Amino acid sequence: MAADITKIDVSLAARQYVGQGWVLVPIDQGTKGPSIKGWNTLQHCITQPDQCTRVKANVGLAHAYSRTCTVDVDHLDKATVWFAGRSIALADLLGAPDAVRISSGRPNRAKLLYRLPEGLAPLPSKALHADGFELRCATADGLTTQDVLPPSIHPDTGEAYTWAYGDPLVGDWRDLPTLPPELLTIWQELVRPAERVVDDKAPLGLGRREIRELLTHYDPNTGYHEWIEIGFALHHETRGSELGLDLWDEWSTPGTTYKGREDLGYHWDSFGKRSAGPIKTVRSLMSAAGIPSADEFEDLTQQDGDAPKLAKFHVQGAGSFSSGPPLKWLVKGILPRAQLAMIYGESGAGKTFAVTDLVLAIVRGTEWRGHRVNKGRAVYVCGEGLAGFRNRLQAFAQHHEVDLSEIDESFGVVADVPNFLLHDDKALAVQINQWGGADAIVIDTLAQVTPGGNENSGEDMGKALAHCRRLHQATGALVVLIHHSGKDASKGARGWSGLKGATDVEIEVLRDGDQRSVRVSKMKDGATEGQEMGFSLHTVTLGLDEDGDEITSCVVEHGQVVPKHQRKAEPKGNVQKLVLRVLHDLAGLSDDAVMVTELIDAAVNQMPHDEGKRDTRRQHVLRAIETLTAGNAVRVADGKVGAI
């Protein structure tokens, strides 16, 4: 039944809020947002008790001026997964004893209210609607945002907003908890502005083809700030022409956050209205991608006499060009004879084992996973774990009955770690060529050869990639970078989004429990993109150490990819095991889903509790359900949970 709004005196509550030092915003009946122009400026807000007579219906909290903020969750399941990927249990935040929440009564939603740490300026808001939540405090230019306060009436449900607490005996809206450090760190990372680089140089005059080629080095699923920078650079290069907008739209379309050409057009028009110089130009985009721009070199048109350097730009007719040699392969359909490859995955996924297995197939000239292999020479730059890599080679040799001395001349190992933020690629190329050359050079790992570099920086990563290309040019070898996944493995390799665009091929090493696989996540030239091949790790005993303990390593054993729906997710920890057991007991033989509340109550009743301590059983059960859901062990939908 809807609340009787005639009996709710919101202005009285407003006086209490103002007395607490909060700044308020009056809101019309039947809405959640202010309708007065300029409402988010301080002069239009309520700051004194006698101004509370302006509150006739609903009232909102002006965060920036009250030094408050909210985590507004519109989809608990999605938000739980997002925060879990950053090592934060949303259920713990919601269930903290001092947690203060604003409840609208609608399911699958939550709103946590915090005060800002002392001395911290109001934080710009950040909406991640695709991930089910929004961080709300201020606008980008420092004006306030707002959230509706109890006992205002929700326009959809007709019910009053209410206060809710993690522990009613501890939590109180008058004593808000401070924004937790882990949330503050994430918030600041999300809203950190891109470095502003003012560049008043004239456009380079790139054509459609050159711009398209440049954009292949950038992922359309990049973050918002880099997406804006690329659009601004294209606007500068094309002088705001329709061609630039067409190319930005064409490049943006495959992105998961693409909102349509109209959205791009709005930003495009705004680029031409800024008084400051451009944030980025195509020069900076080319530099970050490791591509030299024409104005970085001497002006050859001023040379006297012949200019032999220009001969390399000989123009070929389409017929003679197309009759050139076809793409060549090291491993057909997997590793081309190209410039750059990247193999990445989470820690413990088995990257180095998979790479060793692949490279040794090249060195031996043996078929790999049904793919034809052209025998070649390889150099492995071992930047970390020398002893472990030595054991892996010995394990491979023992398991496959290979005499390593037979490949001594075709498989080399570099134990020193080069610095690709400097010019160590030159010295490395000289040593490899003196050794006899290589067809593949493995760099293990990208992080080790960029010491002190910022993996999220296009400048640092662009410099490293430029050195990788120089290494390829000096040796003719395919440079294979081993890299790590980011915190959210679904978003690809860790760090700068342009890494994927810079590679000719990208291979992901995946692990789900005991299931492992390699998947071709990008193939610039070829039809194998998306191909996934399963493998497992077999333990090999190499001998005994000085204490009599076994020395072991692993080798790759090829297998089939087991579909996710056939994989059995194993619970971890006693609480997860209890939750699964109780779920199966409640569901019975029919495997029907049960109410989440029923599962929680039943599991809590089976857990021991010390009467002298605070009861945290429900929080532990909630966290176990979230973890099992994220691990595909159970499914949660419509307030019910069922086993998978």
Secondary structure, DSSP 8 states (H G I E B T S, - for coil): ----GGG--HHHHHHHHHHTT--EEEE-TT-SS--STTTTSGGGSB-SGGGGGG-SSEEEEEHHHHTEEEEEES-HHHHHHHHHTTT--HHHHHH-TT-EEEE-S-TT-EEEEEE--TT----B-EEEGGGTEEEESB-TTS-B-EEE-TT-B-TTT--B-EEEESSTTT--TTS--B--HHHHHHHHHHH----------------HHHHHHHHTTS-TT--HHHHHHHHHHHHHHTTT-HHHHHHHHHHHTTSTT---HHHHHHHHHHHTT-SS--S--HHHHHHHTT---GGGS--GGG-SS--GGGGGG----HHHHHTS----EEETTTEESSSEEEEEE-TTS-HHHHHHHHHHHHHHT--BTTB-B----EEEEE-S-HHHHHHHHHHHHHHHT--GGGGTTTEEEE-S---TTTTHHHHHHHHHHHHT--SEEEEE-TTTTSTT--TT-HHHHHHHHHHHHHHHHHH--EEEEEEEB-SSGGG-BSS-THHHHH-SEEEEEEEETTEEEEEEEEESSSS-TT-EEEEEEEEEEEEE-TTS-EEEEEEEEEE----GGG------SHHHHHHHHHHHHHHGGGT--EEHHHHHHHHHHTS---TTS---HHHHHHHHHHHHHHTTSEEEETTEEEE-
